[in-house]
Amino acid sequence: ILFRSDDRGDTWTAVSPDLTRNLDRNKLKIMDRVWGVDSVAKNRSTSFYGSIVTVSESPLVEGLLYVGTDDGLVQVSEDAGESWRKIEGFESLDVPEYCFVSDIEASKHDPDTVFVVLYNYKRGDFKPYVVRSKDRGRTWQSIASNLPERGSTYTIVQDHVSPNLLFVGTEFGLFVTLDGGIKWIPLKSGLPTVAVRDLEIQKRENDLAVGTFGRGFYILDDYTPLRDLSEELLKKEGHIFPIKKAQMYIQTSPLAGGSKAFQGADFFTAPNPAFGATFTYYLRDSLKTKKSERQTKDRSLAKQGKDVHYPSWDELKAEDREEAPIVRLTVRDAEGNIVRRISGSTSKGLHRATWNFRHTAFASVGSRNGPLALPGKYTVSLSTTIDGEITEIAGPTEFLVEPLGAATIPEQDRAEVFAFQKKTGALQRAVMGAFQVAQDSAEQLKVMKNAIASSPSVDPKLAAEARELELRLMDILERFSGDPTRPARSEPAPPGIMSRVQTVVQGHWSTTHGPTNTHRQSYEIAADEFGEILGELKKLVEKDLVVLRDKLEAAGA
């Protein structure tokens, strides 16, 4: 019996009579006979029968109801339960009489269309049964087509935008059709071969929730590219699918310590969707190196029992020297300026890559992430690099980045903030480059001192010159990295230039609000100190160190 509640489940009213066959399972044959009450495991793990197991109300027609039972009936009401039409069979279709009606889906697009999924494995029949009616159950067509022959079917859901895009859960995983059931395609890519018992679409995000039997549930994030797949599209060399509006925010770890924090193994976690603007792209062909192409050809010849010829030395040298092909997605702002280049997979098929809203870092060492980009319009293009030749094969495709809008304090002017971030990035790049030069110079001085100490032809007085340069360089390095003497004895010391710069960068590049006055003051202090020390470093490296090197060269050291 079907019940209805108009007060969120506080009270219920029956809107149907018994809609099942009202079978007595104790009179049904099992293994060709009826068994007594004392039979081993009598009625264990079997259907009760007389149960409604699935209900679907049309989202287009009020009062159009479909009910499926565990004893093979589909019941239809077109007046909210006032009257019911019983469907006991599916015409000439090869659907057994007592199949379990596992799922019913009233169409989201056509008021007269309904999909029904059934299974019959409890009778040793593992065939997939997926049927469709375009006249509210009066006539039926099978759309199981090429689903696995022994893969029982359990659930179905229709896309809310594309009428012919359907998903079906089977004993052997998830399948999708782009053409209303003419051809089914397995969806794997991280989903194990497992029985899929339930499906649900989150319309706002265009996500597919997949419930499995015994392996948890999975989320297919933003399946919208499936709506655009077509034979014509698959002939293209490359394609970028429409890009979902990207919500910009700053990730946090409120419990700290990674995904599980310090909660222990019993604390359940699962990966979040990739953070940033996600691009879905298609490659018609894999990008292969000369070596991989030769190996594919060699394996084919060997499989056919044919001779596999040894390459020439020139051919092998060309393989050794060849650069691997590259796929890149290039993000540009509204003015066409390159913001970030992202590497992608070179294999054929559908792939995803994500831009984390960051510019490329200004410094060539350390993190490759620069400051946050500004909200607004961007484009992304897809290109390949083969033997040094860059070819754009798709795009530019426009997309939008917008802030999440979760700020609790007034925001600073984002353009002004970004301008300051560029200044701090330029200072960071200059400081880290100069610091690297100072470190390299310190290593050179060590080599020179060893040469002075070990070479008999060198005037020993040069050791004093080298030591004087070494002490000057130690003072410069201390200005960069801070006094090492006090901290080594657990005493505080003023920060060095690098520490100040990193505090500014890390302090406001990781927030959407912008820099504080302390950040701005720290920048000014670091910039002034760097300007002072840079001249000393240049003199030492470009003049004094060169003079000492020339003296050692003249002495044959």
Order of alpha helices (4+ residues) and beta strands (2+ residues): beta-beta-beta-beta-beta-beta-beta-beta-beta-beta-beta-beta-beta-beta-beta-beta-beta-alpha-alpha-beta-beta-beta-alpha-alpha-beta-beta-beta-beta-beta-beta-beta-alpha-alpha-alpha-alpha-alpha
